Amino acid sequence: MIEQLIQIGFNENEAKVYRAVLALGKPRIAQIVNEAKISKKLCYKALEPLIAEGYVAVEGRRKRVFFVTDVEAIGQRLQERLQAFRHVVPQLYATANEGHTSRSLGIYTDPESIRNIFKRQMRRQQRASTVRAIESAKFHFIDFMNEGRGATFDIYERVRINRAVHLQLLFVDQPGNDLDQLEFEARHLRKRREIRSLPTSIGNTLAGLYIWSGEVLLLTQKPSGGILLIELLNKDIRQGFVAYFESLWNNAKKIL
């Protein structure tokens, strides 16, 4: 559960505290500290945003107890953020294409820097965790990584396998449109992978969407040519993309 909560925008301590409260029912702070295995100070710090978001409530004054208000609240918040995300997407692309940066975005245009970011992210990924990705079948991630210095994709993939990182890969165009089946299997039939496909127009504007532990990266084509990486720094926007991935993934057809 901790990894899933991190994927939808909780930080690690928030995820541990939320899980502890949920498991214990109506615990006091000492019980949460015990269950979450973090300090009392960090526990209170994690509780603040959980209470502010309405995920956790508190009763009492001197001997306060905490409890999860409604597990469905997370889904409701994600749906709200997903709606907001759909409105903000055109602005994200406009901002990125104009070359501006803000506190909500990190913009990268150098291909070698982008490849290094992917390698660094994989090395930092928690063991036995999950990376989720949406890719257009028209964009070949393997080819992009191998355009760099050395066998970049092989290094990236070896790190993924060694760290037991599972990959959920969603193609938003039917693979057969651009790759024959043999080529498709040769490229993508690897360990710890689940591949699904869903025909959707998002592939016309998006080359790739990658969801790591607490990080979301967008790859898109620049109008002038070349690739552009957008790192989403705003927590609410990230959660909208996570909810968007889930909605597509659940409706996609399993391939491998």
PEDA-V172411 format. One record per residue. PSI is psi in whole degrees, 0 to 359 (* if undefined). D_CENTER is the distance of its C-alpha to the mean C-alpha in Angstrom with 1 decimal. Layout:
# PEDA-V172411
PSI&D_CENTER ; PSI&D_CENTER
This chain:
# PEDA-V172411
325&14.8 ; 312&13.8 ; 317&10.6 ; 320&9.7 ; 322&10.7 ; 320&8.7 ; 329&5.4 ; 8&7.1 ; 351&8.3 ; 147&11.3 ; 175&12.4 ; 316&14.1 ; 321&17.5 ; 318&16.6 ; 317&15.0 ; 317&18.2 ; 316&20.5 ; 314&19.2 ; 319&19.6 ; 315&23.0 ; 317&24.2 ; 318&23.3 ; 327&25.0 ; 345&28.1 ; 272&28.8 ; 70&30.6 ; 158&30.5 ; 171&32.0 ; 322&30.2 ; 323&31.9 ; 322&30.6 ; 316&27.0 ; 316&27.5 ; 313&28.9 ; 317&26.2 ; 340&23.2 ; 44&25.1 ; 167&24.5 ; 162&27.2 ; 319&28.7 ; 313&27.8 ; 328&24.0 ; 313&24.3 ; 321&25.9 ; 321&23.4 ; 327&20.4 ; 329&22.6 ; 304&23.2 ; 329&19.9 ; 321&19.7 ; 318&23.3 ; 325&22.7 ; 349&20.0 ; 10&22.4 ; 327&20.4 ; 143&23.3 ; 165&27.0 ; 144&29.9 ; 149&33.6 ; 171&36.7 ; 291&37.8 ; 311&39.2 ; 77&37.7 ; 143&34.3 ; 152&32.1 ; 148&28.5 ; 153&27.1 ; 125&24.1 ; 311&25.2 ; 117&23.5 ; 335&20.5 ; 347&20.1 ; 325&19.6 ; 313&15.8 ; 320&15.8 ; 317&18.2 ; 320&16.3 ; 320&13.2 ; 320&15.7 ; 318&17.3 ; 328&14.3 ; 318&13.6 ; 317&17.3 ; 322&17.1 ; 319&14.2 ; 329&16.4 ; 330&19.2 ; 343&17.5 ; 310&16.1 ; 324&19.7 ; 323&20.0 ; 311&16.9 ; 320&18.4 ; 316&21.8 ; 315&21.0 ; 316&19.4 ; 335&22.3 ; 352&24.8 ; 14&23.6 ; 156&23.1 ; 158&20.6 ; 183&20.0 ; 346&18.5 ; 345&15.5 ; 147&14.9 ; 129&15.4 ; 130&17.2 ; 133&18.1 ; 343&20.7 ; 120&22.2 ; 320&21.2 ; 322&22.0 ; 321&20.0 ; 317&16.9 ; 320&17.6 ; 325&18.1 ; 317&14.8 ; 317&13.2 ; 317&15.8 ; 318&15.3 ; 319&11.6 ; 321&12.7 ; 331&15.6 ; 349&13.8 ; 138&11.5 ; 146&13.1 ; 144&15.6 ; 28&15.2 ; 188&11.4 ; 135&9.1 ; 134&7.0 ; 138&6.3 ; 141&8.0 ; 129&10.4 ; 143&13.5 ; 135&16.9 ; 344&19.6 ; 344&21.5 ; 121&19.3 ; 99&19.9 ; 320&17.2 ; 313&19.7 ; 319&22.5 ; 315&20.5 ; 326&19.8 ; 354&23.4 ; 346&24.9 ; 193&24.5 ; 125&26.8 ; 189&27.4 ; 72&25.5 ; 316&22.0 ; 320&20.1 ; 321&22.3 ; 312&21.5 ; 314&17.7 ; 323&18.1 ; 320&20.6 ; 318&18.5 ; 313&15.8 ; 317&18.7 ; 328&20.4 ; 5&17.5 ; 40&17.2 ; 121&13.5 ; 143&13.0 ; 125&11.4 ; 110&10.9 ; 122&12.0 ; 117&13.0 ; 129&15.9 ; 8&16.7 ; 148&20.3 ; 128&22.6 ; 324&22.9 ; 343&26.6 ; 329&26.8 ; 342&26.2 ; 138&26.6 ; 164&29.2 ; 321&28.2 ; 316&29.6 ; 320&27.7 ; 313&24.4 ; 321&25.0 ; 324&26.1 ; 323&22.9 ; 355&20.3 ; 86&22.1 ; 173&20.8 ; 155&20.2 ; 46&17.4 ; 141&16.0 ; 126&15.9 ; 131&16.3 ; 165&16.8 ; 143&18.2 ; 118&18.6 ; 121&20.9 ; 154&19.6 ; 355&20.6 ; 333&17.1 ; 346&17.9 ; 334&20.8 ; 340&18.8 ; 126&15.4 ; 319&15.6 ; 149&12.0 ; 127&8.4 ; 124&6.0 ; 113&2.3 ; 190&4.4 ; 98&6.2 ; 6&6.2 ; 144&5.5 ; 127&4.8 ; 137&7.8 ; 133&10.2 ; 131&13.3 ; 162&16.4 ; 136&20.1 ; 145&22.4 ; 328&25.5 ; 0&27.7 ; 156&26.1 ; 177&23.7 ; 151&20.0 ; 131&17.9 ; 128&14.6 ; 120&13.1 ; 122&11.0 ; 118&10.0 ; 340&11.7 ; 126&12.5 ; 317&10.9 ; 319&12.1 ; 319&10.9 ; 316&7.2 ; 326&8.0 ; 320&9.8 ; 323&7.3 ; 315&5.6 ; 323&9.3 ; 316&10.2 ; 313&8.4 ; 318&10.1 ; 322&13.3 ; 315&13.6 ; 318&12.9 ; 341&15.5 ; 4&18.0 ; 159&17.7 ; 131&20.4 ; 132&20.0 ; 306&21.4 ; *&21.1
